[in-house]
Amino acid sequence: MDIALLAHEKFPDEAKTALGILRYSDDTVVAVLDRDSPDTRVHDTVPDVQDAPIVASIDEVESYDALVIGIAPIGGGFDDTWRDDVRTALKAGKDVISGLHYFLEDDEEFAQLADEHGADIWDVRKPHDDLTVAQGIADSVDAEVILTVGTDCSVGKMTVSLELARAAQERGIDAEFIPTGQTGIMIEGWGNPVDRVVSDFTAGAVEEMILEKGNDHDYLFVEGQGTIIHPAYSAVTCGILHGSMADKLVLCHAAGREAIHGYESFALPDFSTYRQLYEDLARPVHETEVVAGALNTRSIAEDEDAQAAVDDFADAIDAPATDPVRFDPDTILDEVL
Amino acid sequence: MDIALLAHEKFPDEAKTALGILRYSDDTVVAVLDRDSPDTRVHDTVPDVQDAPIVASIDEVESYDALVIGIAPIGGGFDDTWRDDVRTALKAGKDVISGLHYFLEDDEEFAQLADEHGADIWDVRKPHDDLTVAQGIADSVDAEVILTVGTDCSVGKMTVSLELARAAQERGIDAEFIPTGQTGIMIEGWGNPVDRVVSDFTAGAVEEMILEKGNDHDYLFVEGQGTIIHPAYSAVTCGILHGSMADKLVLCHAAGREAIHGYESFALPDFSTYRQLYEDLARPVHETEVVAGALNTRSIAEDEDAQAAVDDFADAIDAPATDPVRFDPDTILDEVL
């Protein structure tokens, strides 16, 4: 499928969804929409993902199958300056895919345009209707379950889970990625948006996916969310930890991060505190262990400095660690398999 | 307001909502509906709450203002054998109040009957539309925040919070109860159903209530939910712990409970484990402490045995404890004020 990625005024640094799709999707990105950077290319700022031209609006994209909203502002609202692009796509009969909390299919104009022009709107963050409470049986599947947990939001948990699943597949191992957030769902084409389900069903939404996939594969790499000490999002993290009944954990951190992103008055505790919290909290439901760490070193210029930061992180969490994007995921993979 | 309480086949042992209303509501219960126990009275089985006749259907209730669904089956569905009672109430122009996950106002027949006969349907578990993520500022209010936390579901957290708030008020202290579940909301007439909100908004739904009430009172007694080690519901517990930024915790337990209710393969850990988990998990967001324990001794016949169980519990959690319903709440209140 050929897709156009909407990322106005946010590409690349604040366009987590767009970057995830550019890096991992099997779809071809034919254009990125960012009115702040017209006539440039993705590779001008992000060299290690698929390349695409950056244009100011969807009018400049000649041929595509779907328009994907590639940014997710805090709160998940729809920015009305995007309306022209979405309108144009729907009028051309193109599908529109969105991970916003604001559901495009509930927008009267968009719903009508989609109907008139035979276009589909896929709100990936809209949970399906049959979700329910967890039964506490995710550990009954054959697969080994590996969950990424974090020191904060936006430290790379989805990336690490995807990198590990793909590296395992390259070794000939039957591994599957379990998506829990909008970007992962867009990349894989399925999954439950765990941060958008009824709070009572948080663990159940994860368990459902594990029961669905867990007997068809040898390893499941579950995408974690948030952090267990987040002032706003810890509920989701806790539900995933208990609902997944993970056998092994990979602790993810972004080098240099010292406070909760967007909640700067909350300092991050020691790495050893995280390790202990995740393990102690999981234990009464399912015994688990932090077996490795993943450090996002994007903010560090030199490889040598990045390696030093990785070594410090490994010492602090008392487990092997690496940056699976900058270096390679083998160090972690050897611990989880 | 005069209310009729629907509790078919479940009164009293499995009718938590009905019992809570009978014990704490300012409304007058004119009848309990239980087709299994017609021609009996509440006081035949539960002596320490307001008394009411038990009848087989709403047809036998002469005068009332509202019908309240007083039972909450696992999953929160609507039992179609209750339809006649609800239909009869709506046709008589009486309001219907429900805490089910299944929203009665979305039921076509009920919605139409309510409309035709000028009756209101209040689905207390339907969250309001303006909920959003927590800001991490619940500690900015003037009031001291006291949260009940539990070793399991259904151990008496709502009861303990209500007993403490009322005992404080009787001492002339300006205290307020913060309801987070359907029964508490029905008793108080307001509140956010925290187990029914979008998972990302769990902490936010609690924070919103604390910000609304926290500068008008000296103490807020927040109703806890679930337990932090619940295989299905821990997300809600975690969101309340962090969203409330509680200054003090009261650990609640039901004497004799050894495994998670309904999830019997999960043994309860030591009480010291709970204390440590709640305190360690809260600390990075807001420092707090388990200052007292509340033991539900309903299952113990003799007061002397109940007191012995309370003493053991106090030793195990290393804090003063009592059963605030059987004895009195002063032991706990002295610790939290």
Interface residues (C-beta under 8 A of the other chain):
Chain A: I74 G75 H101 T132 V133 A134 Q135 G136 V194 D195 R196 V197 V198 S199 D200 F201 T202 A203 G204 I228 I229 H230 P231 A232 Y233 S234 A235 V236 T237 C238 G239 L241 H242 G243 I260 Y263 S265 F266 A267 L268 P269 T273 Q276 L277 D280 L281 R283 P284 V285
Chain B: I74 G75 H101 T132 V133 A134 Q135 G136 V194 D195 R196 V197 V198 S199 D200 F201 T202 A203 G204 I228 I229 H230 P231 A232 Y233 S234 A235 V236 T237 C238 G239 H242 G243 I260 Y263 S265 F266 A267 L268 P269 T273 Q276 L277 D280 L281 R283 P284 V285
